[in-house]
Amino acid sequence: AKGGGGGSGGGGGGSGGRGGGSTTRRPMTSQEASAAFEERVQRKAANGAANPSLERTAASSSWDGSSDGKVKAADVVVVKSADALKYHTIMDRKLAGEGKAMTNGEPTTTTTLQKNPLQEKLEREKKPQASMPEAQARALISGCSSCAEVIDALKRNCSSTQAVILLALEKLRECLLDAHGLGGAMDRQRQRQQQQRPPSASSTMDPFDPSKKGFRNEGWAKLMMMVMSSHSSNVIVQIESLRILWTIATLHQRYASHLVSNPQIKEIAHAMERHGAEERVQEYGCGLLACLASTDRHARRLLECGEGTFVARLMRALYCPGGKGHVQENALRGLVRLSSSLSSLSSSSSSFCEEDGSRGVDAAAESFARRMGRHVDDDSAGEPSVNAITAVIIRMERYSNNLSVQIQGNRLLWNIFDPDDIMDLDYVDILVGKTLKHLKHVMASHRNSQGLHETIGCLLSKMSRFMQIDSREAFLRIAADTMRAYSNSWIVALHGCRCFANVYARSPQTSSPLAP
């Protein structure tokens, strides 16, 4: 009893010292410890504790059971009161400190999710903002005097009514044309103001500096795609959006680069697909794509987008009903530029025909003909290249009065017509015969077009390399008529002579000169 306070009994000696030789207290089981802990939590909550969560400290590298709580802030694990009952033992607390917990004897990873401030900002920007009242929005847009102001106003009213969107688009077009010196009334007013200035002031200022009043970055392209997506079912908004985009792309190559590099550029194809029977949507959409494909870099970017999405839309536009062929004209022009970017055509005249007549088109052009053929509606032959060539000839026959359709059609046939890309050679003879028949009719309808006769001469010089004997007289007659009509054109003269050379080279024994 005297030595009870000395603690010779280890952990129980301390309690024995107080009792003067009393029996050592039995250690609490885990269930009793859990119950006691829960009782303390409930008592603390009942007393109105300010913080209901309990803080437990655990070193990530070791656990020594000390109660001083002096650990680093990085090692502190905050355990909510609802989850505190999971950790009964020291090992559980240690695993909790390392980011793990015991569930039915198995450790499971527990993480504390904290949102990144940048992520929260992006999420707030994605949420649609409430548009301004229509009257206030119209007043704001009407008072804009630069493209940047119109873009800011349109950003605040991206989901507004049709009247507000159309007003913003028209105002944007007006400000942009004025920035490039192509405006109407604003341009004339600015010119009058400049005439009233002293000569020194007018000579040092450039009132039409696009870098100051045009688009400074590519944010406008993203906003325009958002407008088209927000009003996807409104055909009027789609028409005006495509029209303003076509205008913007023609003003500067930098604007075209902004649009082509935008990941949401597929919205143009989606608009053309949703409103396939609307003539103006197809006309402006095809015109915009043809404008964007004016450079090889942009054309290849369009070809890479969506596994031929834009090729499909241009091919579908060829079948758009009604009109005088304006849709087909823009669609053929777009296909010509896309195919030219792949075929790597040379600007020299030798690219049209080799002396031995053995040169075919580039493999990329063959691939483009097959791409076109996969999107033909009324295909009957089964071969994609045949379907593509047939579709072009049929569109040219249907719109024979449209001169631009004939010129662009001849250029496209020059790019895609290759016998090596057609498995059944009988189709080659059929397609050559249909082309020659159509060229005779077109030459009679458009006698005064030098551009048409030049494209006809180029196409004849290529097709004469793989003609059959039966087509010999037709080739010679059309080539002679073309050269006779425009003898002052070096392109007609060059390719007419090459056509003659190819025809006589393939039939030397039966050749005879034509009557003058």
C-alpha positions as CSV (number, residue, x, y, z in Angstrom):
1,A,0.0,0.0,0.0
2,K,2.9,2.4,0.7
3,G,4.5,1.7,-2.6
4,G,1.3,2.1,-4.6
5,G,2.1,5.7,-5.6
6,G,5.5,4.6,-7.0
7,G,3.8,3.2,-10.0
8,S,5.6,-0.1,-10.0
9,G,2.6,-1.6,-11.7
10,G,3.1,0.3,-14.9
11,G,0.0,2.0,-16.3
12,G,-2.2,1.0,-13.3
13,G,0.2,2.2,-10.6
14,G,-1.0,5.8,-11.1
15,S,-4.6,5.0,-10.2
16,G,-3.5,2.7,-7.4
17,G,-1.6,5.6,-5.8
18,R,-4.9,7.5,-5.4
19,G,-6.8,4.6,-3.9
20,G,-4.1,3.6,-1.4
21,G,-3.9,0.0,-2.4
22,S,-7.3,-0.3,-4.1
23,T,-7.9,-2.7,-7.0
24,T,-6.5,-1.7,-10.4
25,R,-9.2,-0.3,-12.9
26,R,-10.0,-2.6,-15.8
27,P,-9.1,-1.1,-19.2
28,M,-12.0,-0.1,-21.5
29,T,-12.9,-2.1,-24.4
30,S,-13.2,-0.6,-27.9
31,Q,-17.0,-0.7,-27.7
32,E,-17.0,1.1,-24.4
33,A,-14.5,3.6,-25.7
34,S,-16.7,4.3,-28.7
35,A,-19.7,4.7,-26.5
36,A,-17.9,7.1,-24.2
37,F,-16.6,9.1,-27.1
38,E,-20.1,9.3,-28.6
39,E,-21.5,10.4,-25.3
40,R,-18.9,13.2,-25.1
41,V,-19.7,14.3,-28.6
42,Q,-23.4,14.5,-27.8
43,R,-22.8,16.3,-24.6
44,K,-20.6,18.8,-26.4
45,A,-23.2,19.4,-29.0
46,A,-25.9,19.8,-26.3
47,N,-23.8,22.4,-24.6
48,G,-23.9,24.5,-27.8
49,A,-20.3,24.1,-29.0
50,A,-19.5,26.5,-31.8
51,N,-17.6,24.0,-33.9
52,P,-19.3,20.5,-34.1
53,S,-16.3,19.0,-35.9
54,L,-13.6,17.3,-33.9
55,E,-9.9,17.8,-34.7
56,R,-7.7,14.8,-34.5
57,T,-4.0,15.1,-35.2
58,A,-1.9,12.4,-36.8
59,A,1.6,12.5,-38.2
60,S,1.7,11.1,-41.7
61,S,4.9,9.2,-41.0
62,S,4.3,7.7,-37.5
63,W,1.8,7.6,-34.7
64,D,3.1,7.6,-31.1
65,G,-0.2,8.1,-29.2
66,S,1.0,11.4,-27.6
67,S,-1.6,13.8,-26.4
68,D,0.3,17.0,-26.7
69,G,-1.1,17.6,-30.2
70,K,2.0,19.4,-31.4
71,V,2.2,18.4,-35.1
72,K,2.5,20.3,-38.4
73,A,-0.4,22.0,-39.9
74,A,0.0,19.8,-43.1
75,D,-0.5,16.7,-40.9
76,V,-3.8,17.8,-39.3
77,V,-6.8,15.8,-40.4
78,V,-10.2,17.3,-39.7
79,V,-12.8,14.5,-39.0
80,K,-16.5,15.4,-38.9
81,S,-18.5,14.2,-35.9
82,A,-20.6,12.0,-38.2
83,D,-17.5,10.2,-39.4
84,A,-15.6,10.1,-36.1
85,L,-17.2,6.8,-35.0
86,K,-15.4,5.0,-37.8
87,Y,-12.0,5.4,-36.1
88,H,-12.0,3.2,-33.0
89,T,-8.3,2.2,-32.7
90,I,-5.0,3.9,-32.9
91,M,-4.3,2.1,-36.2
92,D,-7.6,3.5,-37.6
93,R,-6.5,7.0,-36.6
94,K,-3.1,6.5,-38.2
95,L,-4.6,5.3,-41.5
96,A,-7.0,8.3,-41.4
97,G,-4.0,10.6,-41.0
98,E,-2.5,9.0,-44.2
99,G,-5.7,9.5,-46.1
100,K,-7.1,6.0,-45.5
101,A,-9.8,4.5,-43.3
102,M,-10.7,1.0,-42.2
103,T,-14.0,-0.2,-43.5
104,N,-14.9,-3.8,-42.4
105,G,-11.2,-4.4,-41.9
106,E,-10.2,-3.1,-45.3
107,P,-8.4,0.2,-45.9
108,T,-10.2,2.5,-48.2
109,T,-8.9,5.8,-49.6
110,T,-10.7,9.0,-48.4
111,T,-10.2,12.3,-50.0
112,T,-11.2,15.8,-49.2
113,L,-12.6,17.6,-52.3
114,Q,-11.8,21.3,-52.6
115,K,-12.8,23.3,-55.7
116,N,-10.1,25.2,-57.5
117,P,-10.9,28.9,-57.6
118,L,-10.1,29.0,-61.3
119,Q,-12.5,26.0,-61.9
120,E,-15.2,27.9,-60.0
121,K,-14.7,30.9,-62.2
122,L,-15.0,28.9,-65.3
123,E,-18.1,27.3,-64.1
124,R,-19.7,30.6,-63.3
125,E,-18.8,31.8,-66.9
126,K,-20.5,28.7,-68.4
127,K,-23.7,29.5,-66.6
128,P,-26.1,31.4,-68.9
129,Q,-26.5,35.0,-67.8
130,A,-29.9,36.6,-67.8
131,S,-30.3,38.9,-70.8
132,M,-31.2,42.5,-70.5
133,P,-34.7,43.8,-71.1
134,E,-35.3,44.1,-74.9
135,A,-35.7,47.9,-74.8
136,Q,-32.6,48.4,-72.8
137,A,-30.6,46.0,-75.0
138,R,-31.7,47.7,-78.2
139,A,-30.7,51.1,-76.8
140,L,-27.3,49.7,-75.7
141,I,-26.6,48.2,-79.2
142,S,-27.8,51.3,-81.0
143,G,-25.3,53.4,-79.1
144,C,-22.3,51.3,-80.0
145,S,-19.7,52.9,-82.2
146,S,-17.0,50.2,-82.6
147,C,-16.8,46.4,-83.0
148,A,-15.6,45.9,-79.4
149,E,-18.6,47.7,-78.0
150,V,-21.0,45.6,-80.2
151,I,-19.3,42.4,-79.1
152,D,-19.6,43.3,-75.5
153,A,-23.3,44.1,-75.9
154,L,-23.9,40.9,-77.8
155,K,-22.1,38.9,-75.2
156,R,-24.5,40.3,-72.6
157,N,-27.5,39.5,-74.8
158,C,-26.4,36.3,-76.5
159,S,-29.7,34.5,-75.6
160,S,-32.0,37.5,-76.2
161,T,-34.8,37.8,-78.7
162,Q,-34.5,37.6,-82.4
163,A,-35.0,41.4,-82.9
164,V,-32.0,42.1,-80.5
165,I,-29.8,39.6,-82.2
166,L,-30.5,40.8,-85.7
167,L,-29.9,44.4,-84.6
168,A,-26.6,43.5,-83.1
169,L,-25.5,41.6,-86.2
170,E,-26.4,44.5,-88.5
171,K,-24.6,46.9,-86.2
172,L,-21.5,44.7,-86.1
173,R,-21.4,44.5,-89.8
174,E,-21.8,48.3,-90.1
175,C,-19.0,49.0,-87.6
176,L,-16.7,46.5,-89.2
177,L,-17.1,47.8,-92.7
178,D,-16.6,51.3,-91.4
179,A,-13.4,50.2,-89.7
180,H,-12.1,48.9,-93.0
181,G,-13.2,52.0,-94.9
182,L,-16.1,50.2,-96.7
183,G,-19.0,51.8,-94.8
184,G,-21.9,53.8,-96.2
185,A,-23.2,56.8,-94.4
186,M,-20.7,56.6,-91.6
187,D,-17.9,56.4,-94.2
188,R,-19.1,59.5,-96.0
189,Q,-19.5,61.4,-92.7
190,R,-16.0,60.5,-91.8
191,Q,-14.7,61.7,-95.1
192,R,-16.4,65.0,-94.7
193,Q,-14.8,65.4,-91.2
194,Q,-11.4,64.5,-92.6
195,Q,-11.7,67.2,-95.3
196,Q,-12.4,69.8,-92.7
197,R,-9.2,69.0,-90.7
198,P,-5.9,70.7,-91.4
199,P,-3.6,68.9,-93.9
200,S,-1.1,68.1,-91.1
201,A,-3.7,66.3,-89.0
202,S,-5.2,64.4,-91.9
203,S,-1.9,63.2,-93.1
204,T,-0.8,61.8,-89.8
205,M,-4.1,60.0,-88.8
206,D,-5.5,56.8,-90.4
207,P,-9.3,56.8,-89.7
208,F,-9.7,53.3,-91.1
209,D,-7.1,51.4,-89.1
210,P,-8.5,47.9,-88.6
211,S,-6.1,47.2,-85.7
212,K,-7.8,49.9,-83.7
213,K,-11.5,49.3,-84.6
214,G,-11.6,45.8,-85.9
215,F,-11.3,42.5,-83.9
216,R,-8.3,42.4,-81.7
217,N,-8.5,38.7,-80.9
218,E,-10.5,35.5,-81.7
219,G,-13.1,36.0,-79.0
220,W,-15.6,37.3,-81.6
221,A,-15.6,33.9,-83.4
222,K,-16.4,32.0,-80.2
223,L,-19.3,34.5,-79.5
224,M,-20.7,34.1,-83.0
225,M,-20.7,30.3,-82.6
226,M,-22.5,30.7,-79.3
227,V,-25.2,32.9,-80.9
228,M,-25.8,30.3,-83.6
229,S,-26.0,27.5,-81.0
230,S,-28.4,29.5,-78.8
231,H,-30.7,30.2,-81.7
232,S,-30.2,26.9,-83.7
233,S,-33.9,26.5,-84.6
234,N,-34.3,30.2,-85.7
235,V,-33.7,30.2,-89.4
236,I,-33.6,34.0,-89.7
237,V,-30.8,34.2,-87.1
238,Q,-28.9,31.4,-88.8
239,I,-29.2,33.2,-92.2
240,E,-27.9,36.6,-90.8
241,S,-25.2,34.9,-88.8
242,L,-23.8,33.1,-91.8
243,R,-24.1,36.3,-93.9
244,I,-22.1,38.3,-91.4
245,L,-19.5,35.6,-91.0
246,W,-19.1,35.5,-94.8
247,T,-18.5,39.2,-94.8
248,I,-16.0,39.1,-91.9
249,A,-14.0,36.3,-93.6
250,T,-13.7,38.2,-96.8
251,L,-12.3,41.3,-95.1
252,H,-9.0,39.9,-93.7
253,Q,-7.2,36.6,-93.6
254,R,-6.7,37.1,-89.9
255,Y,-10.4,36.9,-89.3
256,A,-10.6,33.7,-91.4
257,S,-7.8,32.2,-89.2
258,H,-9.8,33.1,-86.1
259,L,-12.8,31.3,-87.4
260,V,-11.0,28.2,-88.8
261,S,-9.1,27.7,-85.5
262,N,-12.2,27.9,-83.4
263,P,-13.2,24.4,-82.1
264,Q,-16.9,25.3,-82.4
265,I,-16.7,25.8,-86.2
266,K,-18.8,22.7,-86.7
267,E,-21.8,24.9,-85.7
268,I,-21.7,26.1,-89.4
269,A,-22.2,22.6,-90.6
270,H,-24.9,22.0,-88.0
271,A,-26.8,25.0,-89.2
272,M,-26.6,23.8,-92.8
273,E,-27.8,20.4,-91.7
274,R,-30.7,21.6,-89.6
275,H,-32.0,23.9,-92.4
276,G,-31.1,21.8,-95.4
277,A,-34.1,23.0,-97.5
278,E,-33.5,26.7,-96.8
279,E,-31.9,28.1,-99.9
280,R,-30.2,31.1,-98.2
281,V,-28.8,29.1,-95.4
282,Q,-27.2,26.8,-98.0
283,E,-26.0,29.7,-100.2
284,Y,-24.4,31.6,-97.4
285,G,-23.0,28.5,-95.7
286,C,-21.4,27.3,-98.9
287,G,-20.1,30.8,-99.7
288,L,-18.5,31.0,-96.2
289,L,-16.8,27.6,-96.6
290,A,-15.5,28.5,-100.0
291,C,-14.1,31.8,-98.6
292,L,-12.4,30.0,-95.7
293,A,-10.9,27.4,-98.1
294,S,-9.2,30.1,-100.2
295,T,-5.8,29.2,-98.7
296,D,-4.4,25.7,-98.5
297,R,-3.8,25.8,-94.8
298,H,-7.4,26.7,-94.0
299,A,-8.7,24.2,-96.5
300,R,-6.8,21.4,-94.9
301,R,-8.0,22.5,-91.5
302,L,-11.6,22.2,-92.8
303,L,-10.9,18.8,-94.3
304,E,-9.5,17.5,-90.9
305,C,-12.6,18.7,-89.0
306,G,-15.1,16.1,-88.2
307,E,-14.1,13.4,-90.7
308,G,-15.3,15.2,-93.8
309,T,-18.2,17.1,-92.2
310,F,-17.8,20.1,-94.5
311,V,-17.4,17.9,-97.6
312,A,-20.6,16.2,-96.8
313,R,-22.4,19.5,-96.3
314,L,-21.1,20.9,-99.7
315,M,-22.2,17.7,-101.4
316,R,-25.7,17.9,-99.8
317,A,-26.0,21.5,-100.9
318,L,-25.6,20.5,-104.5
319,Y,-29.1,18.9,-104.3
320,C,-30.7,22.0,-102.7
321,P,-33.9,22.7,-104.7
322,G,-35.0,25.9,-106.2
323,G,-33.1,29.0,-107.2
324,K,-31.0,29.8,-110.2
325,G,-28.0,27.8,-109.1
326,H,-26.4,30.2,-106.6
327,V,-26.2,27.5,-104.0
328,Q,-24.6,25.1,-106.5
329,E,-22.2,27.8,-107.6
330,N,-20.9,28.3,-104.1
331,A,-20.8,24.6,-103.3
332,L,-18.8,23.8,-106.4
333,R,-16.4,26.6,-105.6
334,G,-15.8,25.3,-102.1
335,L,-15.3,21.7,-103.4
336,V,-12.8,23.0,-106.0
337,R,-10.7,24.8,-103.3
338,L,-10.8,21.8,-101.0
339,S,-9.7,19.4,-103.7
340,S,-7.0,21.8,-104.9
341,S,-5.5,21.9,-101.4
342,L,-5.0,18.2,-101.5
343,S,-4.0,17.6,-105.0
344,S,-1.1,20.1,-104.8
345,L,-1.7,21.4,-108.3
346,S,1.1,23.4,-109.8
347,S,0.5,26.9,-111.1
348,S,2.5,26.1,-114.2
349,S,0.8,25.0,-117.4
350,S,2.8,21.7,-117.4
351,S,0.7,20.5,-114.5
352,F,-2.3,19.9,-116.8
353,C,-0.7,17.3,-119.0
354,E,2.6,15.5,-119.5
355,E,4.0,15.1,-123.0
356,D,3.6,11.3,-122.8
357,G,0.0,11.6,-121.5
358,S,0.7,9.2,-118.7
359,R,0.4,11.5,-115.7
360,G,-2.6,11.0,-113.5
361,V,-3.9,13.2,-110.8
362,D,-2.4,13.2,-107.3
363,A,-3.4,10.5,-104.9
364,A,-4.9,13.0,-102.6
365,A,-7.3,14.2,-105.4
366,E,-8.3,10.5,-105.9
367,S,-9.1,10.3,-102.3
368,F,-11.1,13.5,-102.5
369,A,-13.2,12.1,-105.3
370,R,-14.0,9.1,-103.1
371,R,-14.8,11.4,-100.2
372,M,-17.3,13.2,-102.4
373,G,-18.9,10.0,-103.7
374,R,-19.7,8.8,-100.2
375,H,-22.1,11.7,-99.7
376,V,-24.0,11.4,-103.0
377,D,-27.8,10.7,-102.5
378,D,-28.7,9.2,-105.9
379,D,-25.8,6.9,-106.3
380,S,-26.4,4.0,-108.6
381,A,-23.0,2.8,-109.8
382,G,-21.6,1.9,-106.3
383,E,-18.2,3.4,-107.0
384,P,-17.6,6.6,-105.0
385,S,-15.5,8.3,-107.7
386,V,-18.1,7.5,-110.4
387,N,-20.9,8.8,-108.1
388,A,-19.0,12.1,-107.5
389,I,-18.3,12.8,-111.2
390,T,-21.8,11.9,-112.2
391,A,-23.3,14.2,-109.5
392,V,-21.2,17.1,-110.8
393,I,-22.2,16.6,-114.4
394,I,-25.9,16.3,-113.5
395,R,-25.7,19.6,-111.5
396,M,-24.0,21.3,-114.5
397,E,-26.7,20.0,-116.9
398,R,-29.5,21.2,-114.6
399,Y,-28.1,24.7,-114.2
400,S,-26.6,25.1,-117.7
401,N,-27.7,28.8,-117.8
402,N,-25.6,29.7,-114.8
403,L,-22.1,30.5,-116.2
404,S,-20.4,30.3,-112.8
405,V,-21.7,26.8,-112.3
406,Q,-20.2,25.7,-115.6
407,I,-16.8,27.2,-114.9
408,Q,-16.6,25.8,-111.3
409,G,-17.9,22.4,-112.5
410,N,-15.2,22.2,-115.2
411,R,-12.5,23.0,-112.7
412,L,-13.8,20.4,-110.2
413,L,-13.9,17.7,-112.9
414,W,-10.3,18.5,-113.8
415,N,-9.3,17.9,-110.2
416,I,-11.3,14.6,-109.6
417,F,-11.6,12.9,-113.0
418,D,-9.0,10.2,-113.1
419,P,-9.4,6.7,-114.7
420,D,-7.0,5.1,-112.2
421,D,-9.5,5.9,-109.5
422,I,-12.3,4.0,-111.3
423,M,-12.3,0.2,-111.1
424,D,-14.7,-0.5,-114.0
425,L,-13.2,1.2,-117.1
426,D,-16.5,1.1,-118.9
427,Y,-17.7,3.9,-116.6
428,V,-14.8,6.0,-117.8
429,D,-16.0,5.9,-121.4
430,I,-19.6,6.7,-120.3
431,L,-18.5,9.7,-118.2
432,V,-16.3,11.0,-121.0
433,G,-19.2,10.8,-123.4
434,K,-21.6,12.6,-121.0
435,T,-19.0,15.3,-120.4
436,L,-18.4,16.0,-124.1
437,K,-22.1,16.1,-124.8
438,H,-22.7,18.7,-122.1
439,L,-19.7,20.8,-123.2
440,K,-21.1,21.1,-126.7
441,H,-24.4,22.4,-125.3
442,V,-22.7,24.9,-122.9
443,M,-20.4,26.3,-125.6
444,A,-23.5,27.2,-127.7
445,S,-25.2,28.9,-124.7
446,H,-22.2,30.9,-123.5
447,R,-20.3,31.9,-126.6
448,N,-19.0,35.2,-125.2
449,S,-17.3,33.7,-122.1
450,Q,-13.6,33.4,-122.4
451,G,-13.2,32.0,-118.9
452,L,-15.6,29.1,-119.8
453,H,-13.7,28.3,-123.0
454,E,-10.4,28.3,-121.1
455,T,-11.7,25.8,-118.5
456,I,-13.1,23.7,-121.4
457,G,-9.7,23.6,-123.1
458,C,-8.0,22.5,-119.9
459,L,-10.5,19.8,-119.3
460,L,-10.2,18.5,-122.9
461,S,-6.4,18.3,-122.7
462,K,-6.7,16.1,-119.6
463,M,-9.5,13.8,-120.8
464,S,-7.9,13.3,-124.2
465,R,-5.1,11.3,-122.4
466,F,-7.5,8.4,-121.7
467,M,-10.1,8.8,-124.5
468,Q,-11.3,6.0,-126.7
469,I,-11.2,6.0,-130.5
470,D,-15.0,6.5,-130.7
471,S,-14.6,9.9,-129.0
472,R,-11.8,11.1,-131.3
473,E,-13.9,13.3,-133.6
474,A,-15.8,14.9,-130.7
475,F,-12.5,15.9,-129.0
476,L,-11.1,17.4,-132.1
477,R,-14.2,19.3,-133.0
478,I,-14.7,20.9,-129.6
479,A,-11.0,21.8,-129.3
480,A,-11.0,23.4,-132.7
481,D,-14.2,25.4,-132.0
482,T,-12.7,26.7,-128.7
483,M,-9.4,27.7,-130.3
484,R,-11.3,29.4,-133.2
485,A,-13.5,31.4,-130.8
486,Y,-10.7,32.7,-128.6
487,S,-7.5,32.6,-130.6
488,N,-6.1,35.5,-128.5
489,S,-6.1,33.4,-125.3
490,W,-2.8,31.6,-124.7
491,I,-4.5,29.2,-122.3
492,V,-7.0,28.1,-125.0
493,A,-4.2,27.8,-127.6
494,L,-1.9,25.8,-125.3
495,H,-4.4,23.2,-124.1
496,G,-6.1,23.0,-127.5
497,C,-2.7,22.0,-129.0
498,R,-2.2,19.5,-126.3
499,C,-5.6,18.0,-126.9
500,F,-4.7,17.6,-130.6
501,A,-1.4,16.0,-129.7
502,N,-3.0,13.5,-127.3
503,V,-5.7,12.6,-129.8
504,Y,-3.3,11.9,-132.7
505,A,-0.9,10.1,-130.5
506,R,-3.6,7.6,-129.5
507,S,-4.9,7.1,-133.1
508,P,-1.9,7.7,-135.5
509,Q,-3.2,5.4,-138.3
510,T,-6.6,6.9,-138.6
511,S,-5.8,10.5,-138.0
512,S,-6.8,13.1,-140.5
513,P,-6.8,16.9,-140.3
514,L,-10.1,18.7,-139.6
515,A,-11.7,20.9,-142.2
516,P,-11.1,24.6,-141.5
